[in-house]
Amino acid sequence: MILYQYIGLFIGIIGIIVTFLRFKDGKMTFNMLLVWSAIWVLISIFSIYPNITSILASITGIGRGLDLILIIGLIGCYYFVFKIYNLIENIEEEITHLTREIALDRGESGDEKSDIPPAKNTSK
């Protein structure tokens, strides 16, 4: 085996271990566990048997194995960016909703003072 094959296999194994630890700690859903496990396993397989990418590329009609990996990686990156964007949008909606609820609660109770101290004016 060539050096990059050892490095790829090492990264794949570490990735699988970290993925399972994050799932065990409850920081990852089962679906994401499956996605990331598949990614790390494919990285390990492609590192050990790099000719598989050429075979898959010829089946799909793409010129070279590396081109196939880059295209799949780019599509995967777009998917994860889209997923993160949706997550951020949901969090913004929740923050807006909570802010409105807090403002309404403070307005109904007539409580003018806040638990948060006012910002200090540093301008002179």
KAFENBEL-V635848 format. One line per field, one symbol per residue. ss: DSSP state (2 for helix, 1 for strand, 0 for the rest). A space follows every 10 residues. Layout:
# KAFENBEL-V635848
ss: ???
This chain:
# KAFENBEL-V635848
ss: 0022222222 2222222222 2222000002 2222222222 2222222200 2222222222 0000222222 2222222222 2222222222 2222222222 2222222220 0000000000 0000
